[in-house]
Amino acid sequence: MLIDRDIPRGNGYHLRKLTYFIACSIDGFIGDPSGDATSMYRFVNEEFLSFLKADYPETVPVEGRKALGFHDVPNQRFDTVVQGRASYQLALDAHVTSPYAQLREFVASRTLTESPDANVELISQDLVGRIRELKSEAGDLGIWLCGGSQLAGELIGEIDELVIKTYPLVYGSGMPMFGSDLEAIEFTLDAVRTFDNGALVRTYSRKR
């Protein structure tokens, strides 16, 4: 089931959107206390994969796209991805230096001194300024904030859209969606999609 509403855009409508597209539990955690989210994988079934392939194919890593047979599907929503060091480290641990080669890749890190891949640009300082530069570029596709928690907290002021894949799990504690103290920030619900296995995908736009 899909429910959509047209929401008027604010004065910044001409800028490319920064979208925090993330998976989380019912109680708002994107992983257990160590950041492990493997317990969510069981809900990525055929129905959910069909949704990703149609609407967000670029958010599936290169190796997954090859295995699932849609490595040549064009990007639908994003042409750029931004992630933190911890998120990127998961790929490095699997000996993959460009997990989203179908996108321009940026990694926010103060510890990596040299990029291990020509397709990956490091952001070591003025994170917000670099994101604003990316948002001001011409283009029809947006920017995907992949994670993690601390990075999302640092960029909350720049996030224009939330796309939250909520799986029917309760963690009780763990890594929150935003790893910093925030004031209450209002978003408007644009769409809700439900899946037979109990998963939801909710889309929110930032009220500015």
SVG drawing of the C-alpha trace seen along z (x, -y; Angstrom):
<svg xmlns="http://www.w3.org/2000/svg" viewBox="-2 -31 49 45">
<polyline fill="none" stroke="black" stroke-width="0.4" points="0.0,0.0 1.3,-3.5 0.0,-6.7 1.3,-9.9 0.7,-13.6 2.0,-16.6 3.9,-18.9 4.8,-22.5 8.5,-23.0 10.3,-25.8 12.7,-28.5 15.5,-26.0 13.7,-23.8 16.3,-24.5 19.0,-22.8 19.7,-19.1 18.2,-17.1 20.2,-15.4 18.3,-12.2 18.9,-10.1 17.9,-6.7 18.4,-4.3 17.1,-1.0 16.0,-0.9 14.1,1.0 10.6,0.1 12.2,-1.7 14.5,-3.8 17.9,-2.0 20.0,-1.4 21.9,1.4 22.6,3.0 25.0,1.3 28.0,2.4 26.3,1.1 25.5,4.6 22.3,4.6 22.5,8.1 19.3,9.2 17.4,6.9 18.6,8.7 15.9,11.4 13.2,8.9 14.9,8.1 12.8,10.6 11.7,10.8 9.0,8.2 11.3,5.8 14.1,6.4 11.7,5.6 10.9,2.3 14.6,1.5 15.3,2.5 12.5,0.3 12.9,-2.8 16.3,-2.8 18.6,-0.4 21.7,-2.6 21.5,-2.0 22.4,1.7 26.2,2.2 27.9,3.2 28.5,6.8 24.8,7.2 23.6,5.7 25.8,8.2 24.5,11.1 20.9,10.1 21.3,9.4 20.5,5.7 24.0,4.1 23.1,2.2 19.9,0.6 20.1,-3.2 20.2,-5.3 16.7,-6.5 17.1,-8.9 20.7,-9.6 24.0,-10.1 26.1,-10.8 26.5,-8.9 28.0,-10.2 29.0,-7.9 31.0,-7.9 34.2,-6.0 32.6,-3.2 30.1,-2.6 32.8,-2.6 35.0,-0.3 32.4,2.5 33.2,2.5 37.0,2.2 36.8,5.2 35.3,7.1 38.2,5.9 35.9,3.6 37.2,0.1 34.3,-1.3 31.0,0.3 28.8,-2.1 30.8,-2.5 27.6,-3.5 27.6,-6.7 30.1,-9.4 31.3,-8.3 32.3,-10.6 33.6,-9.3 33.7,-11.7 36.8,-10.7 39.4,-12.5 41.5,-9.3 41.8,-8.2 44.7,-10.2 44.5,-8.8 41.6,-7.4 42.0,-3.8 40.0,-4.2 39.9,-6.8 36.1,-6.9 36.1,-7.8 36.7,-11.3 37.5,-11.9 36.0,-14.8 38.3,-15.5 37.2,-19.0 34.3,-21.5 31.9,-18.6 28.8,-20.9 30.5,-23.2 31.3,-20.3 27.8,-19.0 26.4,-22.4 28.7,-22.5 27.3,-19.2 23.7,-20.3 24.3,-23.4 25.5,-21.5 23.3,-21.2 21.5,-17.9 18.3,-16.1 19.4,-13.4 20.0,-13.9 22.5,-12.9 22.2,-9.8 23.3,-10.0 24.1,-6.4 25.2,-6.6 26.2,-6.3 24.7,-7.7 27.3,-10.3 27.4,-11.6 23.7,-12.0 23.8,-14.0 26.4,-16.3 24.4,-16.8 20.9,-17.1 20.7,-20.8 21.3,-19.8 19.0,-16.8 16.0,-17.6 14.3,-14.1 14.1,-11.0 13.4,-7.6 13.2,-5.2 13.0,-1.4 11.5,-0.2 11.7,3.5 9.5,5.3 12.2,5.7 12.7,4.1 16.3,3.7 15.7,2.0 19.1,0.3 21.6,-0.2 22.9,-2.8 20.3,-5.5 19.4,-7.1 21.0,-10.4 24.1,-10.1 23.9,-13.5 21.6,-15.6 19.1,-17.4 16.3,-19.9 12.9,-18.8 12.9,-19.0 9.6,-18.7 9.2,-16.7 6.1,-16.1 5.0,-12.6 4.9,-12.2 4.4,-8.5 4.1,-5.2 4.7,-1.8 3.9,1.4 5.1,4.9 3.6,8.3 6.4,9.2 5.7,6.3 8.3,3.9 7.5,0.3 9.1,-2.5 8.2,-6.0 9.2,-9.1 9.3,-12.5 10.2,-15.9 11.8,-18.6 9.6,-21.5 11.6,-24.7"/>
</svg>
